[in-house]
Amino acid sequence: MLEMRHPHLACDELSVAITLALPPKQPRLRVLCCHGYAGGARRFETKTAKALLAHPSIADLLDVAAVDGPHAVDAPHQRAHWLYDPPFPLSERDRQPAFWALAEAEYVGADEGIASLAAAWHADRFDGILGFSQGAGAAALLAAT
């Protein structure tokens, strides 16, 4: 065991002096994360956020927390911040281009989606919000409210 000696400081005083001399550790920024359409909080945290946090310089700065959108899509684990009318053909890829070519689509349940994000935002301490795809739109709507 290495014993630290200083001519004028006891061991405990030396520890305090060294600790005070170190720059203070900055708290990580807490970020609310919004998944895309047919995604989910768990999937966002295990895929998207994991890729983001793979960079040590980012991982040291961020603490992420994802929340599920309030609307079920095709399966219980697939969530959305809002649904579409006409419905988005998630499982029918050949019909998706026609959906995106529509002149109009209604966002069904967007008020509930933004309210659910607002509740998550106010229930915890967050420094920012991050979204992917539909979640980016939801994050922008939350920031605008």
DSSP file with accessible surface (Angstrom, degrees, kcal/mol):
  #  RESIDUE AA STRUCTURE BP1 BP2  ACC     N-H-->O    O-->H-N    N-H-->O    O-->H-N    TCO  KAPPA ALPHA  PHI   PSI    X-CA   Y-CA   Z-CA
    1    1 A M              0   0  236      0, 0.0     2,-0.4     0, 0.0     0, 0.0   0.000 360.0 360.0 360.0 130.1    0.0    0.0    0.0
    2    2 A L        -     0   0  156      2,-0.0     2,-0.5     1,-0.0     0, 0.0  -0.680 360.0-152.9 -82.9 127.0    1.4    3.4   -1.0
    3    3 A E        -     0   0  123     -2,-0.4     2,-0.5     2,-0.0    -1,-0.0  -0.881   7.2-141.4-104.2 130.0    1.3    5.9    1.8
    4    4 A M        -     0   0   86     -2,-0.5     2,-0.4     2,-0.0    10,-0.1  -0.789  21.3-177.2 -93.2 131.9    1.0    9.6    0.9
    5    5 A R        +     0   0  197     -2,-0.5     5,-0.1     5,-0.1     3,-0.0  -0.974   9.8 177.7-128.9 140.1    3.0   12.0    2.9
    6    6 A H        -     0   0   81      3,-0.6     3,-0.3    -2,-0.4     8,-0.1  -0.994  33.6-127.6-137.5 140.0    3.2   15.8    2.7
    7    7 A P  S    S+     0   0  110      0, 0.0    -1,-0.1     0, 0.0     3,-0.0   0.793 106.0  23.2 -63.0 -25.4    5.3   17.9    5.1
    8    8 A H  S    S+     0   0  158      1,-0.1     2,-0.4     2,-0.1    -3,-0.0   0.507 114.2  65.7-119.3  -5.7    2.4   20.2    6.1
    9    9 A L        -     0   0   59     -3,-0.3    -3,-0.6     4,-0.0    -1,-0.1  -0.959  68.7-132.4-124.9 139.7   -0.8   18.2    5.4
   10   10 A A     >  -     0   0   57     -2,-0.4     4,-2.5    -5,-0.1     5,-0.2  -0.365  41.9 -98.0 -74.8 166.4   -2.3   15.0    6.9
   11   11 A C  H  > S+     0   0   68      1,-0.2     4,-2.2     2,-0.2     5,-0.2   0.907 124.3  47.8 -56.7 -45.7   -3.5   12.4    4.5
   12   12 A D  H  > S+     0   0  131      1,-0.2     4,-2.0     2,-0.2    -1,-0.2   0.909 112.0  49.6 -64.1 -40.2   -7.2   13.4    4.7
   13   13 A E  H  > S+     0   0  106      2,-0.2     4,-2.5     1,-0.2    -1,-0.2   0.883 109.0  53.0 -65.5 -36.7   -6.2   17.1    4.2
   14   14 A L  H  X S+     0   0   25     -4,-2.5     4,-2.6     2,-0.2     5,-0.2   0.924 107.4  51.5 -65.1 -41.4   -4.1   16.1    1.2
   15   15 A S  H  X S+     0   0   54     -4,-2.2     4,-2.5     1,-0.2    -2,-0.2   0.923 111.4  47.2 -60.8 -44.0   -7.1   14.3   -0.4
   16   16 A V  H  X S+     0   0   85     -4,-2.0     4,-2.7     2,-0.2     5,-0.2   0.930 111.4  51.1 -64.3 -42.6   -9.3   17.3    0.1
   17   17 A A  H  X S+     0   0   43     -4,-2.5     4,-1.5     1,-0.2    -2,-0.2   0.921 112.1  46.5 -62.9 -41.5   -6.6   19.6   -1.4
   18   18 A I  H  X S+     0   0   78     -4,-2.6     4,-1.2     2,-0.2    -1,-0.2   0.936 112.4  50.5 -67.0 -43.6   -6.3   17.4   -4.5
   19   19 A T  H >< S+     0   0   96     -4,-2.5     3,-0.5     1,-0.2    -2,-0.2   0.918 110.6  49.1 -61.3 -42.4  -10.0   17.1   -4.9
   20   20 A L  H 3< S+     0   0  139     -4,-2.7    -1,-0.2     1,-0.2    -2,-0.2   0.811 107.8  55.3 -67.7 -28.4  -10.4   20.9   -4.7
   21   21 A A  H 3< S+     0   0   86     -4,-1.5    -1,-0.2    -5,-0.2    -2,-0.2   0.736  91.0  89.3 -77.4 -21.8   -7.6   21.4   -7.2
   22   22 A L  S << S-     0   0  107     -4,-1.2     3,-0.1    -3,-0.5    -3,-0.0  -0.465  91.9-102.1 -74.3 146.0   -9.4   19.2   -9.8
   23   23 A P        -     0   0  109      0, 0.0    -1,-0.1     0, 0.0    -2,-0.1  -0.407  47.8 -97.5 -64.4 144.8  -11.8   20.9  -12.2
   24   24 A P        -     0   0  103      0, 0.0     2,-0.4     0, 0.0    -4,-0.0  -0.377  37.7-111.8 -65.4 140.5  -15.4   20.2  -11.2
   25   25 A K        -     0   0  191     -3,-0.1     3,-0.0     1,-0.1    -3,-0.0  -0.605  32.3-128.8 -73.0 127.1  -17.1   17.4  -13.0
   26   26 A Q        -     0   0  140     -2,-0.4     2,-0.1     1,-0.1     3,-0.1  -0.581  22.7-113.7 -76.3 137.6  -19.8   18.8  -15.2
   27   27 A P        -     0   0  104      0, 0.0     2,-0.1     0, 0.0    -1,-0.1  -0.414  35.6-108.4 -68.1 145.7  -23.2   17.2  -14.9
   28   28 A R        -     0   0  111      1,-0.1     2,-0.4    34,-0.1    34,-0.3  -0.481  33.7-108.5 -72.8 147.2  -24.3   15.3  -18.0
   29   29 A L  E     -a   62   0A  90     32,-3.7    34,-3.0    -2,-0.1     2,-0.5  -0.621  28.0-136.3 -77.3 130.4  -27.1   16.9  -20.0
   30   30 A R  E     -a   63   0A  45     -2,-0.4    97,-3.5    32,-0.2    98,-1.2  -0.803  23.8-167.0 -92.5 123.7  -30.4   15.0  -19.6
   31   31 A V  E     -ab  64 128A  15     32,-2.9    34,-2.3    -2,-0.5     2,-0.5  -0.951  17.6-141.0-120.6 127.9  -32.1   14.6  -23.0
   32   32 A L  E     -ab  65 129A   0     96,-2.5    98,-2.8    -2,-0.5     2,-0.4  -0.740  25.8-152.4 -82.7 126.4  -35.7   13.5  -23.6
   33   33 A C  E     -ab  66 130A   1     32,-2.7    34,-1.5    -2,-0.5     2,-0.5  -0.881   8.7-159.2-110.8 136.4  -35.7   11.2  -26.7
   34   34 A C  E     -ab  67 131A   0     96,-2.6    98,-2.1    -2,-0.4   101,-0.2  -0.953  14.3-142.7-117.0 120.1  -38.6   10.8  -29.1
   35   35 A H        -     0   0    2     32,-0.6    46,-0.2    -2,-0.5     3,-0.1  -0.214  22.0-104.5 -74.3 167.1  -38.7    7.7  -31.3
   36   36 A G    >   -     0   0    7     98,-0.2     3,-2.0     1,-0.2    43,-0.2  -0.243  56.7 -57.7 -82.9 177.1  -40.0    7.5  -34.9
   37   37 A Y  T 3  S+     0   0   46      1,-0.3    43,-0.2    43,-0.1    -1,-0.2  -0.293 127.1   9.8 -58.6 134.0  -43.3    6.1  -36.2
   38   38 A A  T 3  S+     0   0    6     41,-1.3    -1,-0.3     1,-0.2    42,-0.2   0.671 110.4 107.4  65.0  20.3  -43.7    2.5  -35.2
   39   39 A G  B <   -C   79   0B  10     -3,-2.0    40,-3.3    40,-1.0     2,-0.3  -0.003  54.1-152.5 -97.9-148.3  -40.7    2.7  -32.9
   40   40 A G     >  -     0   0    4     38,-0.2     4,-2.5     1,-0.1     5,-0.2  -0.943  31.0 -96.6 178.6 163.5  -40.6    2.7  -29.2
   41   41 A A  H  > S+     0   0   11     -2,-0.3     4,-2.7     2,-0.2     5,-0.2   0.929 120.2  48.0 -60.4 -47.7  -38.7    4.0  -26.2
   42   42 A R  H  > S+     0   0  195      1,-0.2     4,-2.4     2,-0.2     5,-0.2   0.934 113.3  47.5 -62.3 -44.2  -36.8    0.7  -25.6
   43   43 A R  H  >>S+     0   0  132      1,-0.2     4,-1.9     2,-0.2     5,-0.6   0.902 111.8  51.1 -63.4 -40.6  -35.9    0.4  -29.3
   44   44 A F  I  <>S+     0   0    6     -4,-2.5     5,-3.1     1,-0.2     6,-0.5   0.937 112.8  45.6 -62.0 -46.2  -34.7    4.0  -29.3
   45   45 A E  I  <5S+     0   0   85     -4,-2.7     5,-0.4     1,-0.2    -2,-0.2   0.871 117.3  43.4 -66.2 -36.6  -32.6    3.5  -26.3
   46   46 A T  I  <5S+     0   0   65     -4,-2.4    -1,-0.2    -5,-0.2    -2,-0.2   0.711 131.4  16.5 -86.4 -18.5  -31.1    0.2  -27.5
   47   47 A K  I  X5S+     0   0  134     -4,-1.9     4,-2.2    -5,-0.2     5,-0.2   0.728 129.9  30.3-114.4 -70.0  -30.4    1.2  -31.1
   48   48 A T  I  ><S+     0   0   58     -5,-0.6     4,-2.1     1,-0.2    -3,-0.2   0.956 126.8  39.4 -64.1 -52.6  -30.5    5.0  -31.9
   49   49 A A  H  ><S+     0   0    1     -5,-3.1     4,-3.1     1,-0.2    -1,-0.2   0.883 113.2  56.8 -67.5 -35.4  -29.2    6.3  -28.5
   50   50 A K  H  > S+     0   0  148     -6,-0.5     4,-0.5    -5,-0.4    -1,-0.2   0.917 108.0  47.5 -61.6 -41.5  -26.7    3.4  -28.2
   51   51 A A  H >< S+     0   0   64     -4,-2.2     3,-0.8     2,-0.2     4,-0.3   0.919 113.7  48.3 -65.3 -41.2  -25.2    4.4  -31.5
   52   52 A L  H >< S+     0   0   54     -4,-2.1     3,-1.1     1,-0.2    -2,-0.2   0.932 112.6  47.6 -63.0 -44.0  -25.1    8.1  -30.4
   53   53 A L  H 3< S+     0   0   49     -4,-3.1    -1,-0.2     1,-0.2     6,-0.2   0.475  87.0  87.9 -81.2  -0.3  -23.5    7.2  -27.1
   54   54 A A  T << S+     0   0   71     -3,-0.8    -1,-0.2    -4,-0.5    -2,-0.2   0.748  72.4  82.5 -68.0 -21.2  -20.9    5.0  -28.6
   55   55 A H  S X> S-     0   0  108     -3,-1.1     4,-2.9    -4,-0.3     3,-1.0  -0.752  78.4-147.2 -85.3 115.8  -18.8    8.1  -29.0
   56   56 A P  H 3> S+     0   0   96      0, 0.0     4,-2.1     0, 0.0     5,-0.2   0.856  96.1  56.8 -54.6 -37.6  -17.1    8.6  -25.6
   57   57 A S  H 34 S+     0   0   85      1,-0.2     4,-0.3     2,-0.2    -4,-0.1   0.865 114.2  39.7 -65.4 -31.5  -17.1   12.4  -25.9
   58   58 A I  H X> S+     0   0   48     -3,-1.0     4,-1.9    -6,-0.2     3,-1.4   0.895 111.2  56.7 -80.8 -41.4  -20.9   12.3  -26.4
   59   59 A A  H 3< S+     0   0   23     -4,-2.9    -2,-0.2     1,-0.3    -1,-0.2   0.850 104.6  54.0 -59.4 -33.8  -21.5    9.6  -23.8
   60   60 A D  T 3< S+     0   0  115     -4,-2.1    -1,-0.3    -5,-0.2    -2,-0.2   0.687 114.4  41.8 -72.4 -18.2  -19.7   11.8  -21.2
   61   61 A L  T <4 S+     0   0  104     -3,-1.4   -32,-3.7    -4,-0.3     2,-0.4   0.725 107.5  61.2 -99.0 -27.8  -22.1   14.7  -22.0
   62   62 A L  E  <  -a   29   0A  33     -4,-1.9     2,-0.4   -34,-0.3   -32,-0.2  -0.854  43.2-174.2-117.7 144.2  -25.5   13.1  -22.3
   63   63 A D  E     -a   30   0A  55    -34,-3.0   -32,-2.9    -2,-0.4     2,-0.3  -0.994  28.3-158.7-123.7 114.7  -27.9   11.1  -20.2
   64   64 A V  E     -a   31   0A  22     -2,-0.4     2,-0.4   -34,-0.2   -32,-0.2  -0.764  17.3-178.9-104.5 146.0  -30.8   10.0  -22.4
   65   65 A A  E     -a   32   0A  15    -34,-2.3   -32,-2.7    -2,-0.3     2,-0.3  -0.966  11.3-160.6-140.2 120.1  -34.3    8.9  -21.5
   66   66 A A  E     -a   33   0A  14     -2,-0.4     2,-0.4   -34,-0.2   -32,-0.2  -0.761   2.3-158.7-101.6 149.6  -36.8    7.9  -24.2
   67   67 A V  E     -a   34   0A  34    -34,-1.5   -32,-0.6    -2,-0.3     2,-0.2  -0.952  21.2-113.4-125.6 147.4  -40.6    7.8  -23.8
   68   68 A D        -     0   0   81     -2,-0.4   -28,-0.1   -28,-0.1    10,-0.0  -0.556  29.5-116.4 -76.2 141.6  -43.2    5.8  -25.7
   69   69 A G        -     0   0    1     -2,-0.2    12,-0.2     2,-0.1    11,-0.1  -0.406  27.7-119.2 -66.9 155.7  -45.7    7.6  -27.9
   70   70 A P  S    S+     0   0   47      0, 0.0     2,-0.5     0, 0.0    11,-0.2   0.628  86.6  81.9 -78.1 -10.6  -49.3    7.0  -26.7
   71   71 A H  E     -D   80   0B  36      9,-2.1     9,-1.9    38,-0.0     2,-0.2  -0.825  69.9-139.1-106.0 130.9  -50.6    5.3  -29.8
   72   72 A A  E     -D   79   0B  52     -2,-0.5     7,-0.2     7,-0.2     5,-0.1  -0.601  18.8-172.7 -78.4 143.3  -50.2    1.6  -30.7
   73   73 A V        -     0   0   28      5,-2.5    -1,-0.1     2,-0.7     6,-0.1   0.652  63.5 -35.5-102.2-101.1  -49.4    1.0  -34.4
   74   74 A D  S    S+     0   0  101      1,-0.2    -2,-0.1     5,-0.1     5,-0.1   0.755 128.6  25.0 -97.6 -30.2  -49.3   -2.7  -35.6
   75   75 A A  S >  S-     0   0   27      3,-0.1     3,-1.8     1,-0.1    -2,-0.7  -0.930  86.3-107.0-132.9 156.1  -47.9   -4.4  -32.5
   76   76 A P  T 3  S+     0   0  113      0, 0.0    -1,-0.1     0, 0.0    -3,-0.0   0.830 120.1  50.5 -55.0 -33.2  -47.9   -3.5  -28.8
   77   77 A H  T 3  S+     0   0  134     -5,-0.1     2,-0.7   -37,-0.1   -34,-0.2   0.602  93.6  86.3 -83.3  -8.5  -44.2   -2.6  -28.9
   78   78 A Q    <   +     0   0   39     -3,-1.8    -5,-2.5   -38,-0.1     2,-0.3  -0.831  63.6 176.2 -93.8 117.8  -44.7   -0.3  -32.0
   79   79 A R  E     -CD  39  72B  51    -40,-3.3   -41,-1.3    -2,-0.7   -40,-1.0  -0.752  16.2-164.3-120.8 164.6  -45.7    3.1  -30.9
   80   80 A A  E     - D   0  71B   0     -9,-1.9    -9,-2.1    -2,-0.3     3,-0.1  -0.984  27.8-137.9-145.2 152.9  -46.4    6.5  -32.5
   81   81 A H  S    S-     0   0    0     -2,-0.3    32,-0.3     1,-0.3     2,-0.3   0.721  96.9  -5.6 -80.7 -24.4  -46.8   10.1  -31.3
   82   82 A W  S    S-     0   0    7     31,-0.1    -1,-0.3   -11,-0.1    27,-0.2  -0.961  70.9-130.2-158.1 162.8  -49.8   10.3  -33.7
   83   83 A L  E     -E  108   0C  52     25,-3.1    25,-2.5    -2,-0.3     2,-0.3  -0.576  24.4-118.4-107.8 176.6  -51.4    8.2  -36.3
   84   84 A Y  E     -E  107   0C  26     23,-0.2    23,-0.2    -2,-0.2     4,-0.2  -0.897  13.6-125.1-121.6 149.1  -52.5    9.1  -39.9
   85   85 A D  E    S+E  106   0C  88     21,-1.7    21,-2.8    -2,-0.3     3,-0.0  -0.963 109.0  38.6-130.4 111.6  -55.7    9.2  -41.7
   86   86 A P  S    S-     0   0   56      0, 0.0    -1,-0.1     0, 0.0    20,-0.0   0.513 120.6-108.7 -68.6 156.9  -55.6    7.6  -44.2
   87   87 A P        -     0   0   96      0, 0.0    -2,-0.1     0, 0.0    -4,-0.0  -0.232  28.0-110.6 -61.0 143.3  -53.6    5.0  -42.2
   88   88 A F        -     0   0   23     -4,-0.2     2,-2.2     1,-0.1     3,-0.2  -0.608  25.5-129.2 -73.4 128.2  -50.0    4.6  -43.1
   89   89 A P    >   +     0   0    9      0, 0.0     3,-1.1     0, 0.0     6,-0.2  -0.402  41.9 164.5 -80.4  71.3  -49.4    1.2  -44.8
   90   90 A L  T 3  S+     0   0   40     -2,-2.2     3,-0.1     1,-0.3     6,-0.1   0.895  73.9  38.6 -57.1 -46.9  -46.6    0.2  -42.5
   91   91 A S  T 3  S+     0   0   96     -3,-0.2     2,-0.6     1,-0.2    -1,-0.3   0.487 107.7  69.0 -87.8  -0.7  -46.6   -3.5  -43.4
   92   92 A E    X>  +     0   0   82     -3,-1.1     3,-1.9     1,-0.2     4,-0.6  -0.710  58.3 175.6-118.5  80.7  -47.3   -2.9  -47.1
   93   93 A R  G >4 S+     0   0  194     -2,-0.6     3,-1.0     1,-0.3    -1,-0.2   0.816  76.3  62.7 -56.6 -32.9  -44.1   -1.3  -48.5
   94   94 A D  G 34 S+     0   0  135      1,-0.2     4,-0.3     2,-0.2    -1,-0.3   0.747 105.0  48.0 -68.2 -19.4  -45.4   -1.3  -52.1
   95   95 A R  G <> S+     0   0  126     -3,-1.9     4,-1.5    -6,-0.2    -1,-0.2   0.570  89.7  84.9 -94.2  -9.4  -48.3    1.1  -51.0
   96   96 A Q  H <X S+     0   0   27     -3,-1.0     4,-2.4    -4,-0.6     5,-0.2   0.902  82.6  56.5 -64.4 -41.4  -46.0    3.5  -49.0
   97   97 A P  H  > S+     0   0   87      0, 0.0     4,-1.3     0, 0.0    -1,-0.2   0.910 107.1  51.0 -57.9 -37.1  -45.0    5.7  -52.0
   98   98 A A  H  4 S+     0   0   68     -4,-0.3     4,-0.5     2,-0.2    -2,-0.2   0.887 108.2  52.6 -66.0 -37.0  -48.7    6.4  -52.7
   99   99 A F  H >< S+     0   0   16     -4,-1.5     3,-1.5     1,-0.2    -1,-0.2   0.950 109.5  47.8 -62.0 -47.7  -49.2    7.4  -49.1
  100  100 A W  H 3< S+     0   0  162     -4,-2.4    -1,-0.2     1,-0.3    -2,-0.2   0.742 107.1  58.5 -68.1 -20.1  -46.3    9.9  -49.3
  101  101 A A  T 3< S+     0   0   82     -4,-1.3    -1,-0.3    -5,-0.2    -2,-0.2   0.538  79.4 118.9 -85.1  -5.8  -47.7   11.3  -52.6
  102  102 A L    <   -     0   0   76     -3,-1.5     3,-0.1    -4,-0.5    -3,-0.0  -0.295  64.6-139.8 -59.9 142.8  -51.0   12.2  -50.9
  103  103 A A  S    S+     0   0  106      1,-0.2     2,-0.3     0, 0.0    -1,-0.1   0.834  85.3  14.8 -71.1 -31.2  -51.8   15.9  -51.0
  104  104 A E        +     0   0  173      2,-0.0     2,-0.3     0, 0.0    -1,-0.2  -0.998  57.2 175.4-145.5 146.2  -53.2   15.7  -47.4
  105  105 A A        -     0   0   40     -2,-0.3     2,-0.4    -3,-0.1   -21,-0.0  -0.971  28.6-127.9-146.0 138.6  -53.1   13.3  -44.5
  106  106 A E  E     -E   85   0C 118    -21,-2.8   -21,-1.7    -2,-0.3     2,-0.9  -0.714  13.4-133.0 -89.4 138.5  -54.6   14.1  -41.1
  107  107 A Y  E >   -E   84   0C 124     -2,-0.4     3,-0.7   -23,-0.2     2,-0.5  -0.817  27.5-158.1 -88.3 105.5  -52.5   13.7  -37.9
  108  108 A V  E 3  S+E   83   0C  57    -25,-2.5   -25,-3.1    -2,-0.9    -2,-0.0  -0.758  70.5   5.1 -91.6 125.1  -54.8   11.7  -35.6
  109  109 A G  T 3> S+     0   0   15     -2,-0.5     4,-2.1   -27,-0.2    -1,-0.2   0.645  80.0 137.0  81.9  15.4  -54.1   12.0  -31.9
  110  110 A A  H <>  +     0   0   17     -3,-0.7     4,-2.8     1,-0.2     5,-0.3   0.885  69.9  57.5 -62.9 -36.5  -51.3   14.5  -32.2
  111  111 A D  H  > S+     0   0  139      1,-0.2     4,-2.5     2,-0.2    -1,-0.2   0.931 108.8  45.5 -60.0 -42.8  -52.7   16.5  -29.3
  112  112 A E  H  > S+     0   0  108      2,-0.2     4,-2.4     1,-0.2    -1,-0.2   0.886 111.9  53.1 -66.6 -38.6  -52.4   13.4  -27.1
  113  113 A G  H  X S+     0   0    0     -4,-2.1     4,-1.8   -32,-0.3    -2,-0.2   0.934 112.9  41.6 -62.1 -46.3  -48.9   12.7  -28.4
  114  114 A I  H  X S+     0   0   22     -4,-2.8     4,-2.8     1,-0.2    -2,-0.2   0.894 113.4  54.1 -70.5 -37.1  -47.7   16.2  -27.6
  115  115 A A  H  X S+     0   0   60     -4,-2.5     4,-2.4    -5,-0.3    -1,-0.2   0.900 107.6  51.0 -62.4 -38.9  -49.5   16.1  -24.2
  116  116 A S  H  X S+     0   0   36     -4,-2.4     4,-2.0     2,-0.2    -1,-0.2   0.905 111.7  46.7 -67.0 -38.7  -47.8   12.9  -23.3
  117  117 A L  H  X S+     0   0    0     -4,-1.8     4,-2.8     2,-0.2    -2,-0.2   0.913 111.2  51.9 -67.0 -41.4  -44.4   14.4  -24.2
  118  118 A A  H  X S+     0   0   24     -4,-2.8     4,-2.5     2,-0.2    -2,-0.2   0.910 108.6  51.2 -61.5 -39.8  -45.1   17.5  -22.2
  119  119 A A  H  X S+     0   0   62     -4,-2.4     4,-1.6     1,-0.2    -1,-0.2   0.923 111.6  46.8 -63.9 -42.3  -46.1   15.3  -19.2
  120  120 A A  H  X S+     0   0   20     -4,-2.0     4,-0.8     2,-0.2    -2,-0.2   0.912 111.7  52.0 -64.2 -41.7  -42.8   13.5  -19.5
  121  121 A W  H >< S+     0   0   78     -4,-2.8     3,-0.6     1,-0.2     5,-0.3   0.919 114.7  41.2 -60.5 -44.6  -40.9   16.8  -19.9
  122  122 A H  H 3< S+     0   0  149     -4,-2.5    -1,-0.2     1,-0.2    -2,-0.2   0.702 106.6  63.6 -80.1 -17.5  -42.5   18.2  -16.7
  123  123 A A  H 3< S+     0   0   87     -4,-1.6     2,-0.2    -5,-0.2    -1,-0.2   0.647 113.7  22.9 -80.2 -15.1  -42.2   15.0  -14.7
  124  124 A D  S << S-     0   0   76     -4,-0.8     2,-0.7    -3,-0.6     0, 0.0  -0.806  90.5 -92.1-139.5 177.9  -38.4   15.0  -14.8
  125  125 A R        +     0   0  132     -2,-0.2     2,-0.4   -94,-0.0    -3,-0.1  -0.883  48.2 172.9-100.7 113.3  -35.5   17.5  -15.3
  126  126 A F        -     0   0   23     -2,-0.7   -95,-0.2    -5,-0.3     3,-0.1  -0.947  27.3-166.6-121.5 145.5  -34.5   17.6  -18.9
  127  127 A D  S    S-     0   0   80    -97,-3.5     2,-0.3    -2,-0.4   -96,-0.2   0.574  74.0  -8.9 -99.9 -17.8  -32.0   20.0  -20.6
  128  128 A G  E     -b   31   0A  22    -98,-1.2   -96,-2.5     2,-0.0     2,-0.4  -0.972  60.3-120.2-166.5 176.7  -33.0   19.2  -24.2
  129  129 A I  E     -b   32   0A  48     -2,-0.3     2,-0.4   -98,-0.2   -96,-0.2  -0.982  18.1-170.9-135.6 142.9  -35.0   17.1  -26.5
  130  130 A L  E     -b   33   0A  65    -98,-2.8   -96,-2.6    -2,-0.4     2,-0.3  -0.997   8.5-176.4-135.1 135.9  -33.9   14.9  -29.4
  131  131 A G  E     -b   34   0A  21     -2,-0.4     2,-0.4   -98,-0.2   -96,-0.2  -0.972  17.4-148.7-137.7 154.0  -36.1   13.2  -32.0
  132  132 A F    >   -     0   0  119    -98,-2.1     3,-2.2    -2,-0.3     5,-0.1  -0.979  66.2 -43.8-120.1 128.7  -35.9   10.8  -34.9
  133  133 A S  T >> S+     0   0   83     -2,-0.4     4,-1.5     1,-0.3     3,-1.1  -0.280 139.2   9.5  55.6-119.9  -38.3   10.9  -37.9
  134  134 A Q  H 3> S+     0   0    9      1,-0.3     4,-2.4     2,-0.2    -1,-0.3   0.885 131.8  58.9 -57.5 -33.8  -41.8   11.4  -36.5
  135  135 A G  H <> S+     0   0    0     -3,-2.2     4,-2.6     1,-0.2    -1,-0.3   0.814  99.4  56.5 -64.7 -29.3  -40.2   11.9  -33.1
  136  136 A A  H <> S+     0   0   44     -3,-1.1     4,-2.3     2,-0.2    -1,-0.2   0.916 108.7  46.9 -67.5 -40.7  -38.2   14.9  -34.5
  137  137 A G  H  X S+     0   0   31     -4,-1.5     4,-2.4     2,-0.2    -2,-0.2   0.914 112.9  49.0 -64.7 -41.5  -41.6   16.5  -35.6
  138  138 A A  H  X S+     0   0    0     -4,-2.4     4,-2.6     2,-0.2    -2,-0.2   0.907 110.0  51.5 -63.8 -41.1  -43.0   15.7  -32.1
  139  139 A A  H  X S+     0   0   10     -4,-2.6     4,-2.6     2,-0.2    -2,-0.2   0.917 110.3  49.1 -62.9 -41.3  -39.9   17.3  -30.5
  140  140 A A  H  X S+     0   0   61     -4,-2.3     4,-1.8     2,-0.2    -2,-0.2   0.914 111.1  49.5 -65.0 -41.0  -40.3   20.4  -32.6
  141  141 A L  H  X S+     0   0   77     -4,-2.4     4,-0.8     2,-0.2    -2,-0.2   0.905 111.5  49.1 -65.2 -39.9  -44.0   20.7  -31.7
  142  142 A L  H >< S+     0   0   15     -4,-2.6     3,-1.0     1,-0.2    -2,-0.2   0.935 110.8  49.9 -63.4 -44.4  -43.2   20.3  -28.0
  143  143 A A  H 3< S+     0   0   78     -4,-2.6    -1,-0.2     1,-0.2    -2,-0.2   0.838 108.6  54.0 -63.4 -31.2  -40.5   22.9  -28.2
  144  144 A A  H 3<        0   0   86     -4,-1.8    -1,-0.2    -5,-0.2    -2,-0.2   0.652 360.0 360.0 -78.5 -15.3  -43.0   25.3  -29.9
  145  145 A T    <<        0   0  125     -3,-1.0    -3,-0.0    -4,-0.8    -4,-0.0  -0.440 360.0 360.0 -88.0 360.0  -45.5   24.9  -27.2
